[in-house]
Amino acid sequence: MYLKVPFVDKNISNLLKILFDEREKVLIVLAALLFSIRIAAQWKPAGNKIKTEWAQKIDPENVLPEYPRPMMERPEWKNLNGLWEYAIRPRGKSFPQKFDGKILVPFAAESSLSGVMAAVGAKNELWYRTAFDVPSDWEDKNILLHFGAVDWKTDIWINDIKVGSHEGGYTPFSFNITPFLGDGEQQLIVKVWDPTDEGPQPRGKQVKEPKGIWYTPVTGIWQTVWLEPVSQKRIAGPQWQNHSYFDGSEFKRTDRSEAIYRKEWQGIMDYLFSHPSIVS
């Protein structure tokens, strides 16, 4: 936008053009600054727990920006970490009509960095809602929605259509969401149930009443969530051959609990295999 003034010296006219250009740049910078301030005002660490230097550097607009799967990195991907809506509701209830506030993904609801720091428990479910856009140059690709880890039982909806479920607090999982995508902005809803020490799943030292050597529960999304475009034919990942470690042993396990343990251990081995520095 330039100011056209008749019968004005050429040098003055050029100066006016520069001033108007600079004004537009200043307005853009101010708008970006105000947006950043608004985002920061929506989130801050909850509680008064001691923070590390890395916690102090958390940027809610750029949370864990590194590619989350170094074992099989692809050049195109989109990080969905950031501020999502959340609600804690009694188990079995339908989709919440109103959410409780904002949660910083991917930090568990009980953590300070989530901005929530609230207990969920076996009698409740944790709901998430966010929206995202798919880049236009991914149009001819299949779109995968990845979760690095969610503790524990997870249900996923895209645009109000259920995509799938997953059980396992340590294992990464993904869904091909291409058939569920529409035009423009897409809505993602996640529901999580985590019974902690009241359920059959591996939980480490997590208990609902932590004390002594026991830890606070870690409910919900606690690893990066991201989108990835892939071709129809693609490398899905390594396949692990499971053996029946419990047959003939003294341990008495149900078929379901045995399957859960195998699945969790596969996830742990996948993680170790993708981070060789841990075991080297």
C-alpha positions as CSV (number, residue, x, y, z in Angstrom):
1,M,0.0,0.0,0.0
2,Y,1.6,3.3,-1.1
3,L,0.5,6.9,-0.7
4,K,0.2,8.6,-4.0
5,V,0.6,12.4,-3.6
6,P,0.5,14.5,-6.8
7,F,3.1,17.3,-7.5
8,V,5.4,16.0,-4.7
9,D,9.2,15.9,-5.1
10,K,10.3,12.4,-6.2
11,N,12.7,12.0,-3.2
12,I,9.8,12.8,-0.8
13,S,7.6,10.4,-2.6
14,N,10.1,7.6,-2.2
15,L,10.6,8.4,1.5
16,L,6.8,8.2,2.0
17,K,6.8,4.8,0.3
18,I,9.5,3.5,2.6
19,L,7.7,4.8,5.7
20,F,4.5,3.0,4.7
21,D,6.4,-0.2,3.9
22,E,8.1,-0.1,7.3
23,R,4.7,0.6,9.0
24,E,3.3,-2.6,7.5
25,K,6.3,-4.6,8.7
26,V,6.0,-3.2,12.2
27,L,2.3,-4.1,12.3
28,I,3.1,-7.7,11.3
29,V,5.7,-8.0,14.0
30,L,3.4,-6.5,16.6
31,A,0.6,-9.0,15.6
32,A,3.0,-11.9,15.9
33,L,4.2,-10.7,19.3
34,L,0.6,-10.3,20.6
35,F,-0.2,-13.8,19.3
36,S,2.8,-15.3,21.2
37,I,1.8,-13.5,24.3
38,R,-1.8,-14.9,24.1
39,I,-0.4,-18.4,23.6
40,A,1.9,-18.0,26.6
41,A,-0.9,-16.7,28.7
42,Q,-2.9,-19.9,28.0
43,W,-0.2,-22.1,29.5
44,K,2.2,-22.2,32.4
45,P,3.7,-25.0,34.5
46,A,1.3,-26.1,37.2
47,G,2.2,-26.4,40.9
48,N,5.5,-25.5,42.6
49,K,7.7,-28.5,41.7
50,I,11.4,-27.9,41.2
51,K,12.1,-27.4,37.4
52,T,15.2,-28.3,35.4
53,E,16.8,-25.8,33.1
54,W,15.1,-27.6,30.2
55,A,11.7,-27.2,31.7
56,Q,12.3,-23.5,32.0
57,K,13.0,-23.4,28.2
58,I,9.7,-25.0,27.1
59,D,8.0,-23.1,24.3
60,P,4.3,-24.0,24.0
61,E,4.5,-23.1,20.3
62,N,7.4,-25.4,19.6
63,V,7.3,-28.4,21.9
64,L,9.9,-31.2,21.3
65,P,10.5,-30.1,17.7
66,E,13.0,-32.9,16.8
67,Y,11.9,-35.8,14.6
68,P,10.6,-38.4,17.0
69,R,11.7,-41.6,15.2
70,P,15.4,-41.4,14.4
71,M,15.5,-45.1,13.4
72,M,13.4,-44.4,10.3
73,E,13.3,-40.7,9.5
74,R,11.3,-39.3,6.6
75,P,11.8,-35.8,5.3
76,E,8.2,-34.7,5.4
77,W,6.2,-34.7,8.6
78,K,4.2,-32.3,10.8
79,N,4.5,-32.0,14.5
80,L,1.1,-31.8,16.4
81,N,2.5,-31.1,19.8
82,G,1.3,-28.0,21.5
83,L,-1.8,-26.7,23.4
84,W,-4.8,-29.0,23.0
85,E,-8.2,-28.8,24.8
86,Y,-8.7,-31.4,27.6
87,A,-11.5,-32.6,29.9
88,I,-11.6,-35.2,32.7
89,R,-14.9,-37.0,32.8
90,P,-16.3,-40.1,34.5
91,R,-15.6,-43.3,32.6
92,G,-18.2,-44.3,30.1
93,K,-19.6,-40.9,29.6
94,S,-20.1,-39.5,26.0
95,F,-18.0,-36.9,24.4
96,P,-17.8,-33.8,26.6
97,Q,-19.8,-30.8,25.4
98,K,-17.5,-28.4,27.3
99,F,-13.7,-28.8,27.9
100,D,-11.9,-27.9,31.1
101,G,-9.1,-25.9,29.6
102,K,-5.8,-26.3,27.8
103,I,-3.2,-29.1,28.2
104,L,0.3,-29.0,26.7
105,V,0.9,-32.1,24.7
106,P,2.9,-34.3,25.1
107,F,3.0,-34.0,28.9
108,A,0.9,-36.3,31.1
109,A,-2.0,-34.8,32.9
110,E,-0.5,-35.3,36.3
111,S,2.8,-33.5,35.3
112,S,3.6,-29.9,36.0
113,L,4.6,-29.1,32.4
114,S,1.1,-30.2,31.1
115,G,-0.2,-27.1,32.8
116,V,-2.9,-29.3,34.4
117,M,-1.3,-31.4,37.2
118,A,-4.5,-33.2,38.0
119,A,-5.2,-36.8,39.0
120,V,-7.3,-38.7,36.5
121,G,-7.7,-42.2,38.1
122,A,-9.4,-45.4,37.0
123,K,-12.9,-44.0,37.4
124,N,-12.3,-41.3,34.9
125,E,-11.3,-40.8,31.3
126,L,-9.1,-38.1,29.8
127,W,-10.4,-36.4,26.7
128,Y,-8.4,-34.4,24.2
129,R,-9.4,-32.2,21.3
130,T,-7.3,-30.3,18.7
131,A,-7.5,-29.3,15.0
132,F,-4.9,-29.5,12.3
133,D,-4.5,-28.8,8.6
134,V,-2.9,-31.2,6.1
135,P,-0.4,-29.6,3.8
136,S,-1.7,-29.2,0.2
137,D,1.3,-30.9,-1.3
138,W,0.4,-34.2,0.5
139,E,-2.8,-34.5,-1.5
140,D,-1.7,-37.7,-3.4
141,K,-0.3,-39.4,-0.3
142,N,-1.6,-41.6,2.5
143,I,-1.6,-39.6,5.8
144,L,-0.5,-41.5,8.9
145,L,-1.3,-40.2,12.4
146,H,1.5,-41.3,14.8
147,F,1.5,-41.4,18.6
148,G,4.9,-42.0,20.3
149,A,3.2,-43.3,23.4
150,V,-0.1,-42.9,25.3
151,D,-0.8,-44.4,28.7
152,W,-2.9,-46.5,28.5
153,K,-6.1,-47.4,26.5
154,T,-6.6,-45.0,23.7
155,D,-9.5,-44.3,21.3
156,I,-9.1,-42.0,18.3
157,W,-11.6,-40.0,16.3
158,I,-11.0,-37.9,13.2
159,N,-13.8,-35.6,12.2
160,D,-16.2,-37.4,14.6
161,I,-15.5,-40.8,13.0
162,K,-13.8,-43.4,15.1
163,V,-10.5,-44.5,13.5
164,G,-9.3,-47.1,16.0
165,S,-8.1,-48.0,19.5
166,H,-4.8,-49.0,21.1
167,E,-3.7,-50.6,24.4
168,G,-0.2,-50.1,25.7
169,G,1.5,-47.3,27.7
170,Y,4.9,-47.6,26.2
171,T,4.4,-48.7,22.6
172,P,4.2,-46.3,19.6
173,F,1.2,-46.7,17.2
174,S,-0.2,-45.1,14.1
175,F,-3.4,-45.0,12.0
176,N,-3.9,-44.3,8.3
177,I,-6.4,-41.5,8.6
178,T,-6.6,-40.7,4.8
179,P,-10.2,-42.0,4.4
180,F,-11.4,-39.9,7.3
181,L,-10.1,-36.5,6.1
182,G,-12.2,-33.8,4.7
183,D,-11.6,-30.3,3.2
184,G,-9.9,-27.6,5.3
185,E,-9.4,-28.0,9.0
186,Q,-9.5,-31.5,10.5
187,Q,-10.6,-32.3,14.1
188,L,-8.8,-34.9,16.2
189,I,-10.3,-36.3,19.4
190,V,-8.5,-38.6,21.8
191,K,-9.9,-40.5,24.8
192,V,-7.6,-42.2,27.3
193,W,-8.3,-44.5,30.2
194,D,-5.5,-45.4,32.6
195,P,-6.3,-47.6,35.6
196,T,-2.6,-47.5,36.8
197,D,-2.3,-50.0,39.6
198,E,-5.9,-51.1,39.4
199,G,-5.4,-52.6,35.9
200,P,-3.5,-55.5,34.3
201,Q,-1.0,-53.4,32.3
202,P,2.8,-53.0,33.0
203,R,3.1,-49.7,34.9
204,G,6.5,-49.7,36.6
205,K,6.3,-47.8,39.9
206,Q,3.2,-45.9,39.0
207,V,0.5,-46.0,41.8
208,K,-2.6,-43.9,42.5
209,E,-1.3,-43.0,45.9
210,P,2.5,-42.4,45.4
211,K,4.8,-42.4,48.4
212,G,8.2,-43.7,49.3
213,I,9.7,-45.2,46.1
214,W,6.4,-45.1,44.2
215,Y,5.7,-42.7,41.4
216,T,2.8,-40.5,40.3
217,P,0.6,-42.0,37.5
218,V,1.4,-40.9,34.0
219,T,-2.0,-40.6,32.2
220,G,-2.5,-39.8,28.6
221,I,-0.2,-38.6,25.8
222,W,3.4,-38.5,26.9
223,Q,5.3,-38.7,23.6
224,T,5.2,-36.7,20.4
225,V,2.1,-36.8,18.1
226,W,2.8,-36.2,14.4
227,L,1.5,-36.6,10.9
228,E,3.4,-38.2,8.0
229,P,2.7,-38.5,4.3
230,V,3.6,-41.9,2.8
231,S,3.2,-43.7,-0.5
232,Q,0.9,-46.6,-1.1
233,K,3.9,-49.0,-0.9
234,R,6.2,-48.1,2.0
235,I,8.4,-49.5,4.7
236,A,6.3,-50.0,7.8
237,G,9.1,-51.0,10.2
238,P,10.9,-54.0,11.5
239,Q,9.0,-57.1,12.5
240,W,9.8,-58.9,15.7
241,Q,9.3,-62.6,16.2
242,N,7.7,-63.2,19.6
243,H,8.3,-66.4,21.5
244,S,6.2,-67.9,24.2
245,Y,8.3,-67.0,27.2
246,F,5.6,-67.9,29.8
247,D,4.7,-71.4,28.6
248,G,5.6,-74.0,31.3
249,S,6.7,-71.3,33.7
250,E,5.6,-70.9,37.3
251,F,3.8,-67.7,36.5
252,K,0.1,-67.9,36.2
253,R,-1.1,-65.4,33.7
254,T,-4.2,-65.0,31.6
255,D,-4.0,-64.9,27.8
256,R,-4.9,-61.3,27.8
257,S,-2.3,-60.2,30.4
258,E,0.4,-62.3,28.6
259,A,-0.5,-60.6,25.3
260,I,-0.3,-57.2,26.9
261,Y,3.1,-57.9,28.4
262,R,4.5,-59.2,25.0
263,K,3.2,-56.1,23.3
264,E,4.8,-53.8,25.9
265,W,8.1,-55.5,25.7
266,Q,8.1,-55.3,21.9
267,G,7.6,-51.6,22.2
268,I,10.5,-51.3,24.7
269,M,12.8,-53.3,22.3
270,D,11.7,-51.1,19.4
271,Y,12.7,-48.0,21.4
272,L,16.1,-49.5,22.4
273,F,16.8,-50.5,18.9
274,S,16.1,-47.0,17.6
275,H,18.3,-45.4,20.3
276,P,21.5,-47.5,20.2
277,S,23.3,-45.1,22.4
278,I,21.3,-46.4,25.3
279,V,22.6,-49.9,25.1
280,S,26.1,-49.2,23.6
